[in-house]
Amino acid sequence: MPNMPKRAHAFNLRNETTIALKLWKADRESSLYIRERSKTFMDRLKQKMLGSEEAQRKRKQKKSRSRSRKRSNTDKKKNKSSSGA
């Protein structure tokens, strides 16, 4: 009978350590998962930002092209009117 509590105690300790290990492992995995998710999120965000900068640059180029086209058209009209007069 005196050995009974020791066994129970050892069993409880073993049980507690396995539970603690499982919890630690789960916590570690979840933190790694979260870190990985945040990394992919940041990568996607960076990609989006780069894409938007590129699109903005293209829009600016397009605007400047259309402006220069408009300018050249008005210049042609002015030249025609001045040469005709």
MMTF fields as JSON, N, C-alpha, C and O atoms, coordinates in Angstrom:
{
  "mmtfVersion": "1.0.0",
  "mmtfProducer": "UNKNOWN",
  "numBonds": 339,
  "numAtoms": 340,
  "numGroups": 85,
  "numChains": 1,
  "numModels": 1,
  "chainsPerModel": [1],
  "groupsPerChain": [85],
  "chainIdList": ["A"],
  "bondAtomList": [4, 2, 8, 6, 12, 10, 16, 14, 20, 18, 24, 22, 28, 26, 32, 30, 36, 34, 40, 38, 44, 42, 48, 46, 52, 50, 56, 54, 60, 58, 64, 62, 68, 66, 72, 70, 76, 74, 80, 78, 84, 82, 88, 86, 92, 90, 96, 94, 100, 98, 104, 102, 108, 106, 112, 110, 116, 114, 120, 118, 124, 122, 128, 126, 132, 130, 136, 134, 140, 138, 144, 142, 148, 146, 152, 150, 156, 154, 160, 158, 164, 162, 168, 166, 172, 170, 176, 174, 180, 178, 184, 182, 188, 186, 192, 190, 196, 194, 200, 198, 204, 202, 208, 206, 212, 210, 216, 214, 220, 218, 224, 222, 228, 226, 232, 230, 236, 234, 240, 238, 244, 242, 248, 246, 252, 250, 256, 254, 260, 258, 264, 262, 268, 266, 272, 270, 276, 274, 280, 278, 284, 282, 288, 286, 292, 290, 296, 294, 300, 298, 304, 302, 308, 306, 312, 310, 316, 314, 320, 318, 324, 322, 328, 326, 332, 330, 336, 334],
  "bondOrderList": [1, 1, 1, 1, 1, 1, 1, 1, 1, 1, 1, 1, 1, 1, 1, 1, 1, 1, 1, 1, 1, 1, 1, 1, 1, 1, 1, 1, 1, 1, 1, 1, 1, 1, 1, 1, 1, 1, 1, 1, 1, 1, 1, 1, 1, 1, 1, 1, 1, 1, 1, 1, 1, 1, 1, 1, 1, 1, 1, 1, 1, 1, 1, 1, 1, 1, 1, 1, 1, 1, 1, 1, 1, 1, 1, 1, 1, 1, 1, 1, 1, 1, 1, 1],
  "groupList": [{"groupName": "MET", "atomNameList": ["N", "CA", "C", "O"], "elementList": ["N", "C", "C", "O"], "formalChargeList": [0, 0, 0, 0], "bondAtomList": [1, 0, 2, 1, 3, 2], "bondOrderList": [1, 1, 2], "singleLetterCode": "M", "chemCompType": "L-PEPTIDE LINKING"}, {"groupName": "PRO", "atomNameList": ["N", "CA", "C", "O"], "elementList": ["N", "C", "C", "O"], "formalChargeList": [0, 0, 0, 0], "bondAtomList": [1, 0, 2, 1, 3, 2], "bondOrderList": [1, 1, 2], "singleLetterCode": "P", "chemCompType": "L-PEPTIDE LINKING"}, {"groupName": "ASN", "atomNameList": ["N", "CA", "C", "O"], "elementList": ["N", "C", "C", "O"], "formalChargeList": [0, 0, 0, 0], "bondAtomList": [1, 0, 2, 1, 3, 2], "bondOrderList": [1, 1, 2], "singleLetterCode": "N", "chemCompType": "L-PEPTIDE LINKING"}, {"groupName": "LYS", "atomNameList": ["N", "CA", "C", "O"], "elementList": ["N", "C", "C", "O"], "formalChargeList": [0, 0, 0, 0], "bondAtomList": [1, 0, 2, 1, 3, 2], "bondOrderList": [1, 1, 2], "singleLetterCode": "K", "chemCompType": "L-PEPTIDE LINKING"}, {"groupName": "ARG", "atomNameList": ["N", "CA", "C", "O"], "elementList": ["N", "C", "C", "O"], "formalChargeList": [0, 0, 0, 0], "bondAtomList": [1, 0, 2, 1, 3, 2], "bondOrderList": [1, 1, 2], "singleLetterCode": "R", "chemCompType": "L-PEPTIDE LINKING"}, {"groupName": "ALA", "atomNameList": ["N", "CA", "C", "O"], "elementList": ["N", "C", "C", "O"], "formalChargeList": [0, 0, 0, 0], "bondAtomList": [1, 0, 2, 1, 3, 2], "bondOrderList": [1, 1, 2], "singleLetterCode": "A", "chemCompType": "L-PEPTIDE LINKING"}, {"groupName": "HIS", "atomNameList": ["N", "CA", "C", "O"], "elementList": ["N", "C", "C", "O"], "formalChargeList": [0, 0, 0, 0], "bondAtomList": [1, 0, 2, 1, 3, 2], "bondOrderList": [1, 1, 2], "singleLetterCode": "H", "chemCompType": "L-PEPTIDE LINKING"}, {"groupName": "PHE", "atomNameList": ["N", "CA", "C", "O"], "elementList": ["N", "C", "C", "O"], "formalChargeList": [0, 0, 0, 0], "bondAtomList": [1, 0, 2, 1, 3, 2], "bondOrderList": [1, 1, 2], "singleLetterCode": "F", "chemCompType": "L-PEPTIDE LINKING"}, {"groupName": "LEU", "atomNameList": ["N", "CA", "C", "O"], "elementList": ["N", "C", "C", "O"], "formalChargeList": [0, 0, 0, 0], "bondAtomList": [1, 0, 2, 1, 3, 2], "bondOrderList": [1, 1, 2], "singleLetterCode": "L", "chemCompType": "L-PEPTIDE LINKING"}, {"groupName": "GLU", "atomNameList": ["N", "CA", "C", "O"], "elementList": ["N", "C", "C", "O"], "formalChargeList": [0, 0, 0, 0], "bondAtomList": [1, 0, 2, 1, 3, 2], "bondOrderList": [1, 1, 2], "singleLetterCode": "E", "chemCompType": "L-PEPTIDE LINKING"}, {"groupName": "THR", "atomNameList": ["N", "CA", "C", "O"], "elementList": ["N", "C", "C", "O"], "formalChargeList": [0, 0, 0, 0], "bondAtomList": [1, 0, 2, 1, 3, 2], "bondOrderList": [1, 1, 2], "singleLetterCode": "T", "chemCompType": "L-PEPTIDE LINKING"}, {"groupName": "ILE", "atomNameList": ["N", "CA", "C", "O"], "elementList": ["N", "C", "C", "O"], "formalChargeList": [0, 0, 0, 0], "bondAtomList": [1, 0, 2, 1, 3, 2], "bondOrderList": [1, 1, 2], "singleLetterCode": "I", "chemCompType": "L-PEPTIDE LINKING"}, {"groupName": "TRP", "atomNameList": ["N", "CA", "C", "O"], "elementList": ["N", "C", "C", "O"], "formalChargeList": [0, 0, 0, 0], "bondAtomList": [1, 0, 2, 1, 3, 2], "bondOrderList": [1, 1, 2], "singleLetterCode": "W", "chemCompType": "L-PEPTIDE LINKING"}, {"groupName": "ASP", "atomNameList": ["N", "CA", "C", "O"], "elementList": ["N", "C", "C", "O"], "formalChargeList": [0, 0, 0, 0], "bondAtomList": [1, 0, 2, 1, 3, 2], "bondOrderList": [1, 1, 2], "singleLetterCode": "D", "chemCompType": "L-PEPTIDE LINKING"}, {"groupName": "SER", "atomNameList": ["N", "CA", "C", "O"], "elementList": ["N", "C", "C", "O"], "formalChargeList": [0, 0, 0, 0], "bondAtomList": [1, 0, 2, 1, 3, 2], "bondOrderList": [1, 1, 2], "singleLetterCode": "S", "chemCompType": "L-PEPTIDE LINKING"}, {"groupName": "TYR", "atomNameList": ["N", "CA", "C", "O"], "elementList": ["N", "C", "C", "O"], "formalChargeList": [0, 0, 0, 0], "bondAtomList": [1, 0, 2, 1, 3, 2], "bondOrderList": [1, 1, 2], "singleLetterCode": "Y", "chemCompType": "L-PEPTIDE LINKING"}, {"groupName": "GLN", "atomNameList": ["N", "CA", "C", "O"], "elementList": ["N", "C", "C", "O"], "formalChargeList": [0, 0, 0, 0], "bondAtomList": [1, 0, 2, 1, 3, 2], "bondOrderList": [1, 1, 2], "singleLetterCode": "Q", "chemCompType": "L-PEPTIDE LINKING"}, {"groupName": "GLY", "atomNameList": ["N", "CA", "C", "O"], "elementList": ["N", "C", "C", "O"], "formalChargeList": [0, 0, 0, 0], "bondAtomList": [1, 0, 2, 1, 3, 2], "bondOrderList": [1, 1, 2], "singleLetterCode": "G", "chemCompType": "PEPTIDE LINKING"}],
  "groupTypeList": [0, 1, 2, 0, 1, 3, 4, 5, 6, 5, 7, 2, 8, 4, 2, 9, 10, 10, 11, 5, 8, 3, 8, 12, 3, 5, 13, 4, 9, 14, 14, 8, 15, 11, 4, 9, 4, 14, 3, 10, 7, 0, 13, 4, 8, 3, 16, 3, 0, 8, 17, 14, 9, 9, 5, 16, 4, 3, 4, 3, 16, 3, 3, 14, 4, 14, 4, 14, 4, 3, 4, 14, 2, 10, 13, 3, 3, 3, 2, 3, 14, 14, 14, 17, 5],
  "groupIdList": [1, 2, 3, 4, 5, 6, 7, 8, 9, 10, 11, 12, 13, 14, 15, 16, 17, 18, 19, 20, 21, 22, 23, 24, 25, 26, 27, 28, 29, 30, 31, 32, 33, 34, 35, 36, 37, 38, 39, 40, 41, 42, 43, 44, 45, 46, 47, 48, 49, 50, 51, 52, 53, 54, 55, 56, 57, 58, 59, 60, 61, 62, 63, 64, 65, 66, 67, 68, 69, 70, 71, 72, 73, 74, 75, 76, 77, 78, 79, 80, 81, 82, 83, 84, 85],
  "secStructList": [7, 6, 2, 2, 2, 2, 2, 2, 2, 2, 2, 2, 2, 2, 2, 2, 2, 2, 2, 2, 2, 2, 2, 2, 2, 2, 2, 2, 2, 2, 2, 2, 2, 2, 2, 2, 2, 2, 2, 2, 2, 2, 2, 2, 2, 2, 2, 2, 2, 2, 2, 2, 2, 2, 2, 2, 2, 2, 2, 2, 2, 2, 2, 2, 2, 2, 2, 2, 2, 2, 2, 2, 2, 2, 2, 2, 2, 2, 2, 2, 2, 2, 2, 2, 7],
  "xCoordList": [0.803, 0.0, 0.848, 0.458, 1.985, 2.737, 3.263, 3.526, 3.423, 3.906, 2.837, 3.149, 1.607, 0.508, 0.586, 0.478, 0.768, 0.823, 1.99, 1.868, 3.121, 4.278, 3.955, 4.251, 3.355, 3.002, 2.037, 2.186, 1.06, 0.069, 0.755, 0.464, 1.664, 2.368, 3.213, 3.215, 3.919, 4.75, 3.877, 4.23, 2.752, 1.839, 1.348, 1.311, 0.969, 0.49, 1.576, 1.308, 2.792, 3.9, 4.117, 4.283, 4.113, 4.324, 3.203, 3.432, 2.0, 0.847, 0.981, 0.739, 1.374, 1.51, 2.609, 2.461, 3.704, 4.792, 4.372, 4.682, 3.675, 3.238, 2.251, 2.289, 1.369, 0.412, 1.167, 0.893, 2.134, 2.915, 3.677, 3.742, 4.25, 4.98, 4.061, 4.402, 2.886, 1.925, 1.505, 1.409, 1.256, 0.864, 1.992, 1.756, 3.217, 4.362, 4.526, 4.763, 4.39, 4.538, 3.443, 3.712, 2.221, 1.11, 1.319, 1.067, 1.779, 2.019, 3.113, 3.003, 4.16, 5.284, 4.84, 5.164, 4.102, 3.622, 2.702, 2.782, 1.825, 0.904, 1.668, 1.334, 2.7, 3.463, 4.243, 4.367, 4.767, 5.457, 4.485, 4.808, 3.283, 2.252, 1.89, 1.768, 1.722, 1.369, 2.492, 2.244, 3.732, 4.874, 4.911, 5.151, 4.673, 4.688, 3.572, 3.776, 2.393, 1.262, 1.548, 1.27, 2.11, 2.386, 3.463, 3.436, 4.405, 5.464, 4.848, 5.149, 3.989, 3.37, 2.475, 2.383, 1.811, 0.963, 1.808, 1.436, 2.951, 3.83, 4.377, 4.477, 4.728, 5.223, 4.163, 4.454, 2.929, 1.843, 1.611, 1.365, 1.697, 1.498, 2.583, 2.296, 3.83, 4.937, 4.715, 4.914, 4.299, 4.059, 2.969, 3.071, 1.921, 0.82, 1.307, 0.959, 2.119, 2.639, 3.501, 3.385, 4.357, 5.195, 4.333, 4.595, 3.308, 2.397, 1.686, 1.53, 1.254, 0.539, 1.486, 1.088, 2.748, 3.724, 3.961, 4.04, 4.071, 4.301, 3.113, 3.287, 1.912, 0.709, 0.639, 0.253, 1.02, 1.012, 1.999, 1.695, 3.166, 4.185, 3.664, 3.85, 3.012, 2.465, 1.409, 1.356, 0.553, -0.487, 0.136, -0.323, 1.191, 1.874, 2.445, 2.329, 3.061, 3.622, 2.521, 2.689, 1.402, 0.278, -0.209, -0.469, -0.327, -0.778, 0.185, -0.229, 1.472, 2.461, 2.447, 2.623, 2.239, 2.156, 0.971, 1.08, -0.178, -1.375, -1.215, -1.683, -0.563, -0.325, 0.551, 0.267, 1.63, 2.532, 1.816, 2.054, 0.945, 0.178, -0.748, -0.869, -1.393, -2.288, -1.5, -1.939, -0.334, 0.502, 0.897, 0.821, 1.319, 1.754, 0.584, 0.767, -0.613, -1.789, -2.104, -2.416, -2.023, -2.315, -1.238, -1.534, 0.003, 1.09, 0.836, 1.04, 0.394, 0.111, -0.996, -0.92, -2.03, -3.146, -2.672, -3.049, -1.835, -1.32, -0.482, -0.591, 0.354, 1.199, 0.357, 0.663, -0.697, -1.572, -2.232, -2.284, -2.737, -3.454, -2.493, -2.854, -1.266, -0.318, 0.183, 0.393, 0.371, 0.859, -0.245, 0.026, -1.483, -2.619, -2.946, -3.49, -2.636, -3.034, -2.095, -2.335],
  "yCoordList": [-1.213, 0.0, 1.281, 2.258, 1.308, 2.564, 2.952, 4.13, 1.994, 2.308, 2.951, 3.589, 2.777, 3.27, 4.788, 5.196, 5.612, 7.049, 7.417, 8.313, 6.736, 7.045, 6.787, 7.605, 5.659, 5.337, 6.372, 6.849, 6.691, 7.664, 9.001, 9.701, 9.328, 10.6, 10.598, 11.562, 9.505, 9.391, 9.442, 10.075, 8.778, 8.78, 10.198, 10.642, 10.9, 12.285, 13.173, 14.005, 13.005, 13.814, 13.541, 14.458, 12.256, 11.894, 12.479, 13.003, 12.37, 12.912, 14.42, 14.956, 15.096, 16.551, 16.974, 17.952, 16.226, 16.595, 16.385, 17.209, 15.298, 15.086, 16.171, 16.655, 16.546, 17.61, 18.913, 19.642, 19.184, 20.413, 20.399, 21.409, 19.249, 19.147, 19.348, 20.033, 18.732, 18.887, 20.344, 20.863, 20.997, 22.404, 23.261, 24.149, 22.982, 23.752, 23.571, 24.524, 22.302, 22.007, 22.704, 23.28, 22.643, 23.281, 24.791, 25.422, 25.357, 26.8, 27.184, 28.177, 26.391, 26.669, 26.571, 27.43, 25.522, 25.355, 26.5, 27.01, 26.898, 27.986, 29.287, 30.074, 29.526, 30.765, 30.727, 31.743, 29.55, 29.422, 29.643, 30.297, 29.081, 29.236, 30.713, 31.222, 31.388, 32.808, 33.597, 34.487, 33.27, 33.977, 33.775, 34.714, 32.551, 32.234, 32.993, 33.552, 33.002, 33.701, 35.192, 35.807, 35.769, 37.205, 37.502, 38.549, 36.584, 36.777, 36.786, 37.661, 35.808, 35.763, 36.981, 37.512, 37.424, 38.604, 39.827, 40.619, 39.971, 41.112, 41.04, 42.057, 39.829, 39.668, 40.105, 40.81, 39.672, 40.042, 41.545, 42.159, 42.128, 43.566, 44.326, 45.295, 43.885, 44.526, 44.429, 45.397, 43.245, 43.025, 43.967, 44.539, 44.115, 44.996, 46.437, 47.158, 46.841, 48.207, 48.448, 49.484, 47.491, 47.626, 47.722, 48.522, 46.894, 46.9, 48.233, 48.75, 48.793, 50.067, 51.188, 52.094, 51.14, 52.15, 52.064, 53.08, 50.849, 50.641, 51.163, 51.813, 50.871, 51.326, 52.846, 53.467, 53.438, 54.896, 55.498, 56.487, 54.905, 55.383, 55.292, 56.21, 54.173, 53.997, 55.048, 55.598, 55.325, 56.338, 57.702, 58.444, 58.02, 59.3, 59.38, 60.404, 58.288, 58.26, 58.487, 59.248, 57.82, 57.938, 59.386, 59.925, 60.011, 61.405, 62.316, 63.17, 62.13, 63.0, 62.798, 63.753, 61.569, 61.301, 62.02, 62.65, 61.918, 62.548, 64.068, 64.741, 64.617, 66.059, 66.499, 67.49, 65.737, 66.114, 65.999, 66.799, 65.011, 64.847, 66.048, 66.576, 66.465, 67.618, 68.862, 69.645, 69.038, 70.196, 70.213, 71.246, 69.057, 69.009, 69.3, 69.941, 68.838, 69.126, 70.612, 71.171, 71.257, 72.698, 73.475, 74.479, 73.024, 73.68, 73.604, 74.582, 72.453, 72.28, 73.236, 73.86, 73.337, 74.228, 75.669, 76.415, 76.062, 77.436, 77.715, 78.78, 76.745, 76.914, 77.075, 77.899, 76.288, 76.386, 77.754, 78.389, 78.198, 79.478, 80.637, 81.598, 80.546, 81.64, 81.645, 82.714, 80.489, 80.422, 80.823, 81.392, 80.523, 80.845, 82.322, 82.843, 83.014, 84.419, 85.406, 86.611],
  "zCoordList": [0.0, 0.0, 0.0, -0.64, 0.691, 0.708, -0.679, -0.919, -1.592, -2.938, -3.826, -4.831, -3.447, -4.276, -4.561, -5.718, -3.539, -3.843, -4.745, -5.58, -4.587, -5.422, -6.887, -7.758, -7.136, -8.513, -9.087, -10.212, -8.274, -8.737, -8.993, -9.963, -8.1, -8.25, -9.529, -10.294, -9.734, -10.93, -12.176, -13.171, -12.111, -13.245, -13.531, -14.678, -12.449, -12.619, -13.191, -14.058, -12.719, -13.224, -14.699, -15.504, -15.038, -16.436, -17.299, -18.389, -16.774, -17.478, -17.657, -18.739, -16.569, -16.629, -17.607, -18.34, -17.606, -18.519, -19.966, -20.828, -20.238, -21.622, -22.04, -23.171, -21.118, -21.431, -21.679, -22.632, -20.785, -20.937, -22.259, -22.958, -22.593, -23.86, -25.055, -26.018, -24.968, -26.069, -26.225, -27.337, -25.084, -25.137, -25.71, -26.529, -25.269, -25.75, -27.255, -27.997, -27.685, -29.112, -29.924, -30.978, -29.426, -30.126, -30.186, -31.212, -29.082, -29.04, -30.019, -30.738, -30.036, -30.933, -32.392, -33.212, -32.695, -34.067, -34.472, -35.59, -33.546, -33.895, -34.087, -34.972, -33.263, -33.438, -34.751, -35.435, -35.097, -36.381, -37.53, -38.522, -37.377, -38.396, -38.565, -39.679, -37.413, -37.458, -38.105, -38.918, -37.743, -38.314, -39.824, -40.582, -40.246, -41.68, -42.399, -43.477, -41.782, -42.381, -42.502, -43.531, -41.43, -41.468, -42.507, -43.154, -42.664, -43.662, -45.066, -45.877, -45.339, -46.661, -46.87, -47.976, -45.785, -45.887, -46.241, -47.106, -45.561, -45.83, -47.257, -47.945, -47.692, -49.063, -50.068, -51.034, -49.82, -50.729, -50.723, -51.76, -49.517, -49.393, -50.146, -50.849, -49.997, -50.713, -52.218, -52.953, -52.663, -54.078, -54.583, -55.668, -53.769, -54.122, -54.231, -55.166, -53.258, -53.252, -54.489, -55.144, -54.8, -55.993, -57.242, -58.14, -57.279, -58.419, -58.556, -59.663, -57.427, -57.497, -57.909, -58.642, -57.443, -57.858, -59.362, -60.053, -59.849, -61.274, -62.082, -63.113, -61.603, -62.301, -62.296, -63.286, -61.161, -61.072, -62.067, -62.734, -62.16, -63.099, -64.533, -65.332, -64.845, -66.195, -66.497, -67.598, -65.483, -65.676, -65.953, -66.821, -65.199, -65.41, -66.822, -67.496, -67.257, -68.612, -69.641, -70.594, -69.434, -70.356, -70.418, -71.493, -69.216, -69.157, -69.893, -70.677, -69.638, -70.276, -71.79, -72.546, -72.231, -73.666, -74.274, -75.327, -73.589, -74.145, -74.132, -75.05, -73.112, -73.062, -74.224, -74.898, -74.447, -75.541, -76.878, -77.783, -77.006, -78.23, -78.435, -79.54, -77.35, -77.437, -77.827, -78.669, -77.211, -77.501, -78.976, -79.639, -79.475, -80.875, -81.808, -82.843, -81.456, -82.278, -82.294, -83.344, -81.127, -81.075, -81.813, -82.46, -81.724, -82.464, -83.966, -84.685, -84.431, -85.861, -86.295, -87.354, -85.451, -85.781, -85.846, -86.751, -84.876, -84.853, -86.1, -86.708, -86.473, -87.651, -88.909, -89.771, -89.006, -90.179, -90.242, -91.295, -89.088, -89.081, -89.354, -90.034, -88.82, -89.043, -90.495, -91.069, -91.076, -92.463, -93.439, -94.496, -93.076, -93.949, -93.918, -94.892, -92.839, -92.696, -93.321, -93.259]
}
